[in-house]
């Protein structure tokens, strides 16, 4: 099993998953701080970072998945539920939400959320991360962020998805 220091891998789909390996686990708190500053509001406002969910049902579904995942043991690092946007109080808004310590058996990992929710997983090794990616049924694309050429090559050759990015979002 390979021990490459610090790659951060993402599984890209309608489910945003960050796989934090090694030193990259320290980035999660920075991501939470940046997400707290994202502006939630109507999609017609060019200063808005996060617009509304497509329907009230979509919002309720996302909130149910978040709640279920917390009950299953996920840690809620940033809670975007209950956000009210002035002038749009009845809107379908869900603010940035970050769940950590997620495992593959949790609902937030198994179900595509289709909302502003980042699911953070902390596999021990890059091999473990690649296994998670390769066994995900929705793995349309993935990316690795690393300074290691060896890690990038290994990832490129072993991740089994439709699209692979290296140091690109």
N, CA, C and O of each residue as an XYZ file, in Angstrom:
676
protein
N       0.850     -1.181      0.000
C       0.000      0.000      0.000
C       0.883      1.226      0.000
O       1.826      1.325      0.784
N       0.580      2.142     -0.865
C       1.440      3.297     -1.081
C       1.143      4.415     -0.088
O      -0.018      4.682      0.222
N       2.168      5.054      0.400
C       2.025      6.170      1.353
C       2.584      7.423      0.711
O       3.723      7.809      0.975
N       1.794      8.052     -0.123
C       2.215      9.287     -0.772
C       1.748     10.440      0.108
O       0.572     10.493      0.466
N       2.637     11.367      0.467
C       2.224     12.440      1.369
C       1.284     13.437      0.703
O       1.590     14.013     -0.340
N       0.136     13.620      1.335
C      -0.723     14.750      1.092
C      -1.518     14.922     -0.176
O      -1.880     16.065     -0.457
N      -1.834     13.917     -0.980
C      -2.692     14.245     -2.108
C      -4.120     14.481     -1.640
O      -4.572     13.909     -0.648
N      -4.812     15.331     -2.370
C      -6.230     15.556     -2.135
C      -6.925     15.106     -3.392
O      -6.589     15.552     -4.489
N      -7.889     14.228     -3.245
C      -8.583     13.689     -4.398
C     -10.039     14.074     -4.315
O     -10.605     14.153     -3.224
N     -10.649     14.314     -5.453
C     -12.067     14.610     -5.440
C     -12.775     13.670     -6.388
O     -12.273     13.347     -7.464
N     -13.937     13.241     -5.974
C     -14.794     12.415     -6.809
C     -15.873     13.342     -7.310
O     -16.697     13.820     -6.532
N     -15.876     13.598     -8.599
C     -16.735     14.635     -9.145
C     -17.969     14.031     -9.772
O     -17.880     13.188    -10.664
N     -19.095     14.457     -9.311
C     -20.379     14.013     -9.804
C     -21.402     14.940     -9.207
O     -21.034     16.031     -8.769
N     -22.652     14.577     -9.162
C     -23.638     15.441     -8.509
C     -23.514     15.280     -7.008
O     -24.281     15.859     -6.238
N     -22.564     14.507     -6.616
C     -22.208     14.322     -5.213
C     -20.775     14.806     -5.105
O     -19.877     14.207     -5.696
N     -20.543     15.879     -4.362
C     -19.191     16.412     -4.226
C     -18.509     15.744     -3.046
O     -18.899     15.929     -1.893
N     -17.486     14.965     -3.356
C     -16.754     14.228     -2.332
C     -15.305     14.653     -2.373
O     -14.687     14.671     -3.437
N     -14.763     14.992     -1.226
C     -13.338     15.252     -1.108
C     -12.722     14.105     -0.328
O     -13.157     13.784      0.778
N     -11.707     13.490     -0.914
C     -10.968     12.421     -0.243
C      -9.648     13.026      0.204
O      -8.780     13.309     -0.622
N      -9.492     13.223      1.487
C      -8.320     13.894      2.034
C      -7.359     12.859      2.597
O      -7.657     12.181      3.580
N      -6.194     12.750      1.951
C      -5.194     11.758      2.323
C      -3.989     12.486      2.912
O      -3.571     13.525      2.400
N      -3.438     11.937      3.982
C      -2.218     12.510      4.554
C      -2.413     13.926      5.052
O      -3.414     14.243      5.694
N      -1.434     14.781      4.746
C      -1.429     16.162      5.217
C      -2.615     16.975      4.705
O      -2.963     17.994      5.302
N      -3.234     16.548      3.623
C      -4.350     17.321      3.069
C      -5.543     17.363      4.017
O      -6.421     18.211      3.857
N      -5.595     16.476      4.990
C      -6.684     16.501      5.978
C      -6.714     17.835      6.720
O      -7.765     18.266      7.195
N      -5.561     18.481      6.817
C      -5.474     19.774      7.493
C      -6.183     20.879      6.718
O      -6.466     21.934      7.285
N      -6.477     20.665      5.444
C      -7.123     21.678      4.613
C      -8.612     21.818      4.918
O      -9.214     22.840      4.588
N      -9.204     20.823      5.532
C     -10.658     20.836      5.720
C     -11.107     22.077      6.480
O     -12.102     22.699      6.106
N     -10.397     22.447      7.534
C     -10.802     23.637      8.301
C     -10.708     24.906      7.444
O     -11.524     25.814      7.603
N      -9.734     24.981      6.548
C      -9.625     26.134      5.643
C     -10.798     26.172      4.666
O     -11.326     27.240      4.357
N     -11.191     25.016      4.191
C     -12.330     24.931      3.266
C     -13.601     25.387      3.973
O     -14.416     26.102      3.392
N     -13.770     24.974      5.226
C     -14.939     25.403      6.000
C     -14.956     26.926      6.114
O     -15.998     27.548      5.907
N     -13.820     27.527      6.440
C     -13.759     28.978      6.591
C     -14.086     29.692      5.281
O     -14.796     30.697      5.283
N     -13.575     29.181      4.169
C     -13.872     29.795      2.874
C     -15.351     29.631      2.523
O     -15.969     30.558      2.000
N     -15.918     28.465      2.807
C     -17.328     28.213      2.492
C     -18.256     29.104      3.307
O     -19.330     29.474      2.834
N     -17.852     29.451      4.524
C     -18.664     30.349      5.360
C     -18.855     31.710      4.706
O     -19.840     32.398      4.973
N     -17.920     32.097      3.853
C     -17.967     33.412      3.214
C     -18.666     33.414      1.856
O     -18.763     34.459      1.214
N     -19.153     32.256      1.415
C     -19.878     32.214      0.150
C     -21.236     32.889      0.322
O     -21.927     32.678      1.318
N     -21.603     33.697     -0.657
C     -22.872     34.424     -0.585
C     -23.988     33.580     -1.189
O     -23.887     33.113     -2.323
N     -25.055     33.392     -0.412
C     -26.228     32.635     -0.849
C     -27.305     33.632     -1.244
O     -27.555     34.596     -0.521
N     -27.943     33.407     -2.385
C     -28.995     34.308     -2.821
C     -29.562     33.911     -4.165
O     -29.312     32.811     -4.657
N     -30.329     34.818     -4.756
C     -30.960     34.501     -6.038
C     -29.920     34.345     -7.137
O     -28.928     35.072     -7.183
N     -30.159     33.401     -8.006
C     -29.220     33.126     -9.093
C     -29.079     34.259    -10.085
O     -28.151     34.257    -10.894
N     -29.973     35.222    -10.039
C     -29.900     36.365    -10.954
C     -28.924     37.436    -10.477
O     -28.603     38.359    -11.225
N     -28.453     37.320     -9.244
C     -27.526     38.296     -8.671
C     -26.093     37.859     -8.981
O     -25.666     36.797     -8.528
N     -25.342     38.658     -9.745
C     -23.979     38.247    -10.120
C     -23.013     38.138     -8.932
O     -21.941     37.548     -9.067
N     -23.378     38.697     -7.777
C     -22.511     38.612     -6.599
C     -22.766     37.362     -5.772
O     -22.080     37.116     -4.780
N     -23.746     36.580     -6.177
C     -24.127     35.376     -5.435
C     -23.244     34.201     -5.866
O     -22.983     33.997     -7.051
N     -22.792     33.435     -4.862
C     -21.994     32.229     -5.126
C     -22.855     30.970     -5.170
O     -22.572     30.042     -5.928
N     -23.916     30.946     -4.347
C     -24.758     29.752     -4.217
C     -26.212     30.171     -4.400
O     -26.757     30.915     -3.584
N     -26.830     29.699     -5.459
C     -28.228     30.005     -5.730
C     -29.152     29.006     -5.054
O     -28.699     28.161     -4.282
N     -30.441     29.099     -5.340
C     -31.412     28.214     -4.695
C     -31.376     26.803     -5.278
O     -30.874     26.573     -6.378
N     -31.920     25.879     -4.513
C     -32.145     24.519     -5.007
C     -33.252     24.604     -6.057
O     -34.015     25.570     -6.079
N     -33.338     23.615     -6.909
C     -34.262     23.692     -8.033
C     -35.735     23.637     -7.620
O     -36.576     24.260     -8.269
N     -36.060     22.903     -6.553
C     -37.437     22.815     -6.058
C     -37.419     22.699     -4.541
O     -36.381     22.417     -3.942
N     -38.573     22.918     -3.930
C     -38.701     22.722     -2.483
C     -38.426     21.256     -2.135
O     -37.836     20.961     -1.096
N     -38.852     20.357     -2.995
C     -38.623     18.925     -2.760
C     -37.137     18.591     -2.785
O     -36.666     17.787     -1.981
N     -36.398     19.205     -3.704
C     -34.955     18.970     -3.787
C     -34.266     19.454     -2.514
O     -33.368     18.791     -1.994
N     -34.686     20.604     -2.020
C     -34.130     21.142     -0.774
C     -34.446     20.208      0.391
O     -33.562     19.883      1.184
N     -35.694     19.778      0.496
C     -36.093     18.873      1.581
C     -35.325     17.556      1.511
O     -34.920     17.015      2.540
N     -35.126     17.049      0.312
C     -34.382     15.800      0.129
C     -32.937     15.973      0.592
O     -32.408     15.124      1.309
N     -32.299     17.068      0.185
C     -30.914     17.324      0.591
C     -30.819     17.448      2.107
O     -29.904     16.898      2.720
N     -31.762     18.169      2.717
C     -31.762     18.343      4.176
C     -31.984     17.011      4.885
O     -31.403     16.767      5.943
N     -32.819     16.152      4.310
C     -33.049     14.825      4.900
C     -31.766     13.986      4.831
O     -31.425     13.298      5.794
N     -31.066     14.039      3.711
C     -29.819     13.286      3.571
C     -28.782     13.800      4.568
O     -28.067     13.006      5.180
N     -28.695     15.103      4.734
C     -27.760     15.680      5.706
C     -28.093     15.169      7.104
O     -27.209     14.695      7.819
N     -29.354     15.261      7.495
C     -29.778     14.844      8.837
C     -29.530     13.353      9.066
O     -29.020     12.958     10.115
N     -29.890     12.538      8.092
C     -29.667     11.092      8.207
C     -28.188     10.785      8.362
O     -27.808      9.929      9.160
N     -27.359     11.477      7.606
C     -25.914     11.225      7.648
C     -25.325     11.616      8.992
O     -24.423     10.942      9.490
N     -25.824     12.702      9.591
C     -25.375     13.086     10.932
C     -25.738     11.978     11.921
O     -24.926     11.606     12.768
N     -26.951     11.455     11.810
C     -27.372     10.359     12.698
C     -26.532      9.106     12.483
O     -26.373      8.295     13.396
N     -25.992      8.949     11.270
C     -25.140      7.799     10.961
C     -23.690      8.019     11.397
O     -22.869      7.108     11.289
N     -23.370      9.215     11.887
C     -22.031      9.466     12.411
C     -21.207     10.508     11.694
O     -20.080     10.782     12.108
N     -21.729     11.103     10.626
C     -20.986     12.171      9.952
C     -20.919     13.389     10.875
O     -21.863     13.670     11.614
N     -19.804     14.103     10.827
C     -19.659     15.332     11.612
C     -20.079     16.517     10.747
O     -19.607     16.675      9.621
N     -20.967     17.343     11.284
C     -21.440     18.527     10.582
C     -20.488     19.680     10.900
O     -20.504     20.216     12.008
N     -19.659     20.060      9.923
C     -18.684     21.135     10.125
C     -19.241     22.495      9.727
O     -18.823     23.520     10.264
N     -20.177     22.506      8.794
C     -20.829     23.740      8.363
C     -22.252     23.378      7.969
O     -22.478     22.501      7.135
N     -23.210     24.071      8.584
C     -24.625     23.750      8.386
C     -25.308     24.850      7.588
O     -25.469     25.968      8.078
N     -25.708     24.537      6.363
C     -26.383     25.501      5.511
C     -27.890     25.398      5.559
O     -28.583     26.109      4.832
N     -28.404     24.532      6.398
C     -29.861     24.387      6.506
C     -30.450     25.586      7.240
O     -29.796     26.190      8.091
N     -31.679     25.918      6.906
C     -32.387     26.983      7.608
C     -31.992     28.389      7.207
O     -32.405     29.352      7.853
N     -31.212     28.526      6.167
C     -30.777     29.854      5.748
C     -31.966     30.627      5.155
O     -32.774     30.068      4.414
N     -32.056     31.885      5.484
C     -33.101     32.766      4.953
C     -32.436     33.895      4.178
O     -31.563     34.592      4.693
N     -32.862     34.058      2.946
C     -32.322     35.110      2.089
C     -33.311     36.274      2.096
O     -34.464     36.098      1.701
N     -32.884     37.461      2.536
C     -33.783     38.627      2.577
C     -34.453     38.871      1.224
O     -33.796     38.928      0.184
N     -35.767     39.012      1.269
C     -36.538     39.221      0.045
C     -36.976     37.921     -0.608
O     -37.826     37.919     -1.499
N     -36.390     36.811     -0.161
C     -36.707     35.494     -0.724
C     -36.869     34.477      0.415
O     -36.403     33.342      0.319
N     -37.534     34.903      1.487
C     -37.631     34.083      2.699
C     -38.259     32.714      2.444
O     -37.959     31.756      3.157
N     -39.119     32.614      1.444
C     -39.759     31.325      1.139
C     -38.990     30.562      0.056
O     -39.481     29.565     -0.472
N     -37.800     31.029     -0.266
C     -37.012     30.395     -1.325
C     -36.466     29.033     -0.926
O     -36.482     28.651      0.244
N     -35.990     28.324     -1.916
C     -35.467     26.961     -1.723
C     -33.958     26.998     -1.504
O     -33.202     26.365     -2.241
N     -33.526     27.742     -0.489
C     -32.102     27.942     -0.286
C     -31.517     26.945      0.707
O     -32.096     26.665      1.757
N     -30.376     26.430      0.350
C     -29.551     25.606      1.221
C     -28.155     26.192      1.118
O     -27.563     26.209      0.039
N     -27.634     26.667      2.225
C     -26.302     27.246      2.208
C     -25.235     26.170      2.150
O     -25.536     24.986      2.300
N     -23.988     26.573      1.934
C     -22.893     25.609      1.910
C     -22.905     24.750      3.169
O     -23.041     25.249      4.285
N     -22.761     23.477      2.963
C     -22.798     22.496      4.045
C     -21.605     21.571      3.876
O     -21.307     21.125      2.768
N     -20.922     21.284      4.979
C     -19.767     20.388      4.917
C     -19.918     19.308      5.968
O     -20.070     19.580      7.159
N     -19.873     18.067      5.491
C     -19.917     16.888      6.357
C     -18.552     16.224      6.325
O     -17.953     16.073      5.260
N     -18.058     15.828      7.493
C     -16.740     15.190      7.569
C     -16.860     13.834      8.236
O     -17.904     13.474      8.779
N     -15.771     13.097      8.181
C     -15.693     11.743      8.751
C     -16.756     10.831      8.148
O     -17.322      9.973      8.825
N     -17.007     11.036      6.872
C     -18.002     10.252      6.148
C     -17.397      8.918      5.735
O     -16.217      8.837      5.394
N     -18.209      7.885      5.771
C     -17.801      6.546      5.337
C     -18.705      6.112      4.181
O     -19.798      6.655      4.017
N     -18.264      5.147      3.384
C     -19.040      4.748      2.204
C     -20.441      4.202      2.502
O     -21.271      4.132      1.596
N     -20.719      3.820      3.736
C     -22.044      3.277      4.053
C     -23.055      4.357      4.422
O     -24.227      4.047      4.638
N     -22.631      5.616      4.499
C     -23.535      6.706      4.895
C     -24.352      7.192      3.700
O     -23.903      7.157      2.555
N     -25.556      7.641      4.005
C     -26.461      8.079      2.946
C     -25.888      9.232      2.138
O     -26.099      9.291      0.926
N     -25.166     10.155      2.778
C     -24.620     11.304      2.053
C     -23.570     10.888      1.030
O     -23.262     11.646      0.110
N     -23.021      9.689      1.187
C     -22.075      9.182      0.197
C     -22.780      8.336     -0.858
O     -22.424      8.372     -2.036
N     -23.770      7.586     -0.430
C     -24.456      6.670     -1.349
C     -25.445      7.365     -2.274
O     -25.720      6.870     -3.367
N     -25.987      8.511     -1.849
C     -26.998      9.221     -2.634
C     -26.431     10.527     -3.187
O     -25.773     11.275     -2.464
N     -26.683     10.799     -4.448
C     -26.286     12.078     -5.014
C     -27.174     13.165     -4.403
O     -28.400     13.052     -4.425
N     -26.564     14.202     -3.865
C     -27.314     15.213     -3.125
C     -27.833     16.326     -4.039
O     -28.893     16.889     -3.766
N     -27.133     16.649     -5.088
C     -27.528     17.718     -6.003
C     -27.711     19.044     -5.264
O     -28.698     19.746     -5.482
N     -26.773     19.383     -4.402
C     -26.842     20.620     -3.648
C     -25.461     21.038     -3.179
O     -24.484     20.336     -3.440
N     -25.361     22.172     -2.489
C     -24.061     22.707     -2.063
C     -23.529     22.016     -0.806
O     -23.343     22.639      0.239
N     -23.295     20.726     -0.939
C     -22.842     19.910      0.187
C     -21.533     19.235     -0.196
O     -21.454     18.535     -1.206
N     -20.504     19.455      0.621
C     -19.228     18.770      0.422
C     -19.140     17.640      1.432
O     -19.276     17.853      2.637
N     -18.912     16.445      0.931
C     -18.764     15.248      1.741
C     -17.266     14.973      1.849
O     -16.603     14.740      0.839
N     -16.733     15.000      3.068
C     -15.298     14.807      3.282
C     -15.026     13.418      3.847
O     -15.599     13.013      4.858
N     -14.147     12.710      3.175
C     -13.722     11.386      3.618
C     -12.220     11.438      3.873
O     -11.505     12.231      3.261
N     -11.752     10.591      4.775
C     -10.339     10.618      5.153
C      -9.708      9.231      5.048
O      -9.381      8.618      6.063
N      -9.537      8.738      3.821
C      -8.868      7.448      3.680
C      -7.422      7.536      4.168
O      -6.795      8.592      4.086
N      -6.907      6.436      4.668
C      -5.544      6.409      5.217
C      -4.472      6.577      4.145
O      -3.479      7.273      4.355
N      -4.676      5.937      3.003
C      -3.650      5.946      1.958
C      -4.265      6.307      0.608
O      -5.485      6.313      0.444
N      -3.404      6.604     -0.341
C      -3.886      6.868     -1.683
C      -4.522      5.614     -2.277
O      -5.505      5.712     -3.011
N      -3.984      4.452     -1.974
C      -4.595      3.206     -2.451
C      -6.028      3.079     -1.936
O      -6.926      2.670     -2.673
N      -6.235      3.432     -0.665
C      -7.587      3.397     -0.101
C      -8.492      4.380     -0.834
O      -9.647      4.068     -1.123
N      -7.971      5.567     -1.136
C      -8.759      6.588     -1.840
C      -9.142      6.102     -3.238
O     -10.284      6.265     -3.667
N      -8.198      5.515     -3.929
C      -8.469      5.001     -5.273
C      -9.518      3.892     -5.211
O     -10.374      3.797     -6.090
N      -9.454      3.066     -4.188
C     -10.466      1.997     -4.024
C     -11.856      2.606     -3.845
O     -12.829      2.121     -4.422
N     -11.949      3.669     -3.043
C     -13.239      4.347     -2.838
C     -13.755      4.881     -4.174
O     -14.928      4.708     -4.505
N     -12.885      5.522     -4.930
C     -13.269      6.082     -6.227
C     -13.728      4.972     -7.170
O     -14.762      5.094     -7.826
N     -12.967      3.910     -7.232
C     -13.266      2.840     -8.187
C     -14.519      2.055     -7.841
O     -15.108      1.428     -8.722
N     -14.941      2.071     -6.595
C     -16.144      1.325     -6.218
C     -17.389      2.206     -6.166
O     -18.483      1.709     -5.900
N     -17.237      3.507     -6.416
C     -18.395      4.393     -6.414
C     -19.164      4.230     -7.718
O     -18.577      4.351     -8.793
N     -20.471      3.957     -7.648
C     -21.221      3.730     -8.882
C     -21.431      4.985     -9.720
O     -21.797      4.880    -10.891
N     -21.208      6.170     -9.153
C     -21.437      7.405     -9.891
C     -20.151      8.058    -10.368
O     -20.199      9.202    -10.819
N     -19.027      7.407    -10.293
C     -17.735      8.030    -10.556
C     -17.535      8.485    -11.983
O     -16.781      7.866    -12.734
N     -18.201      9.563    -12.369
C     -18.059     10.084    -13.729
C     -16.705     10.727    -13.956
O     -16.134     10.630    -15.042
N     -16.192     11.386    -12.922
C     -14.925     12.064    -13.053
C     -14.288     12.248    -11.698
O     -14.951     12.171    -10.664
N     -13.001     12.491    -11.717
C     -12.254     12.666    -10.481
C     -11.035     13.522    -10.760
O     -10.630     13.690    -11.910
N     -10.456     14.061     -9.706
C      -9.255     14.876     -9.857
C      -8.361     14.663     -8.651
O      -8.830     14.332     -7.562
N      -7.075     14.855     -8.856
C      -6.107     14.806     -7.766
C      -5.371     16.145     -7.748
O      -5.068     16.726     -8.790
N      -5.096     16.609     -6.545
C      -4.296     17.821     -6.358
C      -3.074     17.411     -5.556
O      -3.190     17.031     -4.391
N      -1.913     17.485     -6.172
C      -0.697     16.994     -5.540
C       0.524     17.677     -6.138
O       0.468     18.203     -7.249
N       1.620     17.665     -5.401
C       2.893     18.143     -5.923
C       3.774     16.964     -6.331
O       4.905     17.155     -6.777
N       3.259     15.760     -6.180
C       4.022     14.550     -6.474
C       3.684     14.014     -7.862
O       2.552     13.608     -8.125
N       4.671     14.020     -8.736
C       4.486     13.436    -10.070
C       4.169     11.955    -10.000
O       3.367     11.452    -10.787
N       4.793     11.249     -9.060
C       4.539      9.807     -8.910
C       3.095      9.562     -8.492
O       2.447      8.645     -8.997
N       2.589     10.381     -7.571
C       1.197     10.230     -7.138
C       0.251     10.517     -8.296
O      -0.738      9.806     -8.480
N       0.545     11.548     -9.075
C      -0.307     11.898    -10.215
C      -0.348     10.760    -11.235
O      -1.418     10.408    -11.731
N       0.815     10.185    -11.549
C       0.863      9.076    -12.513
C       0.111      7.860    -11.987
O      -0.671      7.248    -12.714
N       0.346      7.512    -10.731
C      -0.344      6.363    -10.133
C      -1.851      6.561    -10.209
O      -2.590      5.656    -10.598
N      -2.297      7.756     -9.834
C      -3.720      8.067     -9.843
C      -4.287      7.965    -11.256
O      -5.343      7.369    -11.472
N      -3.577      8.552    -12.209
C      -4.034      8.542    -13.597
C      -4.205      7.116    -14.119
O      -5.146      6.837    -14.862
N      -3.305      6.218    -13.737
C      -3.348      4.856    -14.254
C      -4.293      3.940    -13.481
O      -4.770      2.949    -14.033
N      -4.574      4.249    -12.214
C      -5.360      3.325    -11.394
C      -6.802      3.749    -11.149
O      -7.647      2.900    -10.863
N      -7.105      5.041    -11.254
C      -8.496      5.479    -11.039
C      -9.319      5.088    -12.271
O      -8.936      5.384    -13.403
N     -10.435      4.431    -12.040
C     -11.270      3.914    -13.123
C     -12.555      4.734    -13.215
O     -13.599      4.342    -12.693
N     -12.455      5.885    -13.892
C     -13.590      6.787    -14.074
C     -13.549      7.338    -15.498
O     -12.597      7.097    -16.240
N     -14.575      8.067    -15.863
C     -14.659      8.598    -17.218
C     -13.701      9.734    -17.506
O     -13.220      9.866    -18.631
N     -13.417     10.555    -16.512
C     -12.559     11.722    -16.719
C     -11.672     11.915    -15.505
O     -12.146     11.846    -14.371
N     -10.385     12.157    -15.734
C      -9.422     12.353    -14.645
C      -8.729     13.693    -14.841
O      -8.257     14.022    -15.930
N      -8.681     14.459    -13.748
C      -7.956     15.720    -13.775
C      -6.782     15.659    -12.819
O      -6.848     15.010    -11.775
N      -5.716     16.333    -13.182
C      -4.558     16.431    -12.305
C      -4.278     17.912    -12.078
O      -3.927     18.651    -12.998
N      -4.447     18.320    -10.809
C      -4.265     19.709    -10.393
C      -5.162     20.684    -11.164
O      -4.775     21.817    -11.447
N      -6.357     20.218    -11.492
C      -7.387     21.076    -12.086
C      -8.718     20.782    -11.382
O      -9.005     19.626    -11.068
N      -9.527     21.811    -11.132
C     -10.807     21.562    -10.454
C     -11.788     20.838    -11.349
O     -12.911     20.553    -10.932
